[in-house]
Amino acid sequence: MHIIKIIALLFLPVLGMTQSKVRWMTMDEAIAQSKIRKKKIFIDVYTDWCGWCKKMEKSTFQTDEVAKILNEDYYPVKFNAEQKAPITFKGKVYKYVQNGRRGYHELANYLLDSQFSYPTVVFLDENQNIIQAIPGYRKKHEFALMANYFGKNFHKKMSWDAYTKKNK
């Protein structure tokens, strides 16, 4: 009986059971990959204490539809806005800044334009320029619309209102 369970576990990935996993990267990994193959970068800016961040991780990012979009159109990054490790981004080193009991990462400050709200999702173009930072929890359908809007360059062709009316 144990051998059947082991065989079943070995074949689950073959059967596509792992397709709903976003292949998260660090910022450094995404930038390195982007140098090899140009692609947009998606950043989920979160904190460990943020309840809405955890809800979005479970109810939005772990769905097949969202994982497919993020994996195909972006280098997806999970970025803790309070992480302590320095990050070099576009030639500048960003560091952690202690601020009271907690602190913040300078890169989060840059990406969020000093508007600390979690979760915030940030869409970068192929040259790591900010397309849009969008604060707040999003359900899977709304998030999938946003990710497609930026990922497929609809933001260059039509307004968000026009896009959502066409794609509801």
N, C-alpha and C positions, 0 to 999 in steps of 0.2 A: 504494500500500500504506500509506503514511504517513497518507493522508487517512482510511482506514478505521479506523486506530488512534485518530486524533483524534476521529472521530465516535463510536466505541465509548466512549471516555473521557468524552465529553460526556453520553452517555446512561446511564452506570452509576448516577448518582444517581437518575434517573427509574425505573430498574428496581429500586430499593430496596437497592442494594449498600451504602449508607451507613447503613442502619438500625441496625447494631450499634455505632454510635458514641454514647457518652455525651456529652451536651452540657454539658461541664464549665464551671463559672462560678467567678469569684472570690467570696470571702465578701461583698465589697461589692456585687457584681452580684446575688447571691442575695437579700441583704437588700432591695435596691432593688426587685427583682421581687416579693418577698413583700409589699411595701407596695401594689403594684398589684393582685396576685392572691394571696390567701392560699394557701399551700402549705407542706408540710413542707420542711425542708432536710436533705439528707444531706451529711455531711462525711467525706471520706477524708483522715485525718491521716497524713502520711507524712514521710519525710526523703529527701534525695537519695542517701544512702549505704545505705539499707535494702534489702537483697536481697529479703526477703519482700514488701515494698511493690511492687517491680518485678514480681515473679511474680504478685501479685494483680491488678495492672494488666493484665497480658497474659492471664492464664488465667481471670479472673473478670469484670472490668469490660468487657472487649471482646467478651463474648458477647451474642448478640441478646436472649436472655431477660432478662439483668441490665440491659442498656442500656434496654430497653423499660420496665422497672419504674422505674428511676431517672429517666428522662425524663418519665414520666407522673405519678408520684406525688410527686416531689421536685424541688427545685432542687438539683442535684448540684454539690458544691464539692470541689475538690482544694485541700488546705491543707498547705503545707510548714511543719512545726513549727519550722523554723529560719529562716524567712523574716525579712527585716530590716524590711520596710515595716510601719508601724503600721496597726492596724485598729480602727475604732470599732464596737463591738458592744454593743447595748442601753444606749447612752448613755455607755459607758466606752471610753477609748482604751487599747488593748493594744499593747505594744511588744516589741521584741526585747531580750533580756537576755543579755549576754555572760557565759559561765560556763566558764572554762578555755579549751581550744582551740576549743570549740564554744559554742553558746548555745542558747537556746530562746525561743520566742515566748510571751508572757504569755497569749495567747488559747489556745494549745495547753495550757498549764498549767491554765487554767480548764476547758476542754472535757474534758481527760483526768483532772481531779481530782488533779493532781500525780503521776499514775501514767504516766510516759513509757514507752510501749511502742508499737512500730510494726510493722505498720500498726495503727491503731485506727480504727474507723468510728464515727461519732457521728450519731445521729438526733435532730433537733430538731423540735418541733411547729410549728404554724402561727404561734405567737407567739415563736418562737426559744427556747423553754425546752427544756432537755435531757430527752429521753425516755430515752435509753440510750447509753452509750459502750461499745463492745465491742472489746477488743483481740484482735489475732492475725489471721493469714492465714485466709481462708475460701475454700473451693472454690465454684464457681458455684452448685451446687444449694443448699448450706447458706446462702450469702449471699442467694440469691433468696428462700428461706423467710423469712429475717430481714427483708429489705426489704419483703416483702409483709405480714409480721406487724405491722410498725410503720406502713407506708404505708397499709394498709387498715383501720387501727385495731383489729386483732384483739387487740392488747395491752390494750385497754380491756374486752374481753369474756371472755378466757380466758387461762390460763397458757401459757407457752412450751411446756411439756411436752404439754399438751392439744393445742395447735396443731400441734406437730410430729407427734404420733401421728395426728392427723386428716389431715395433708397429706403423708405420706410416700409 
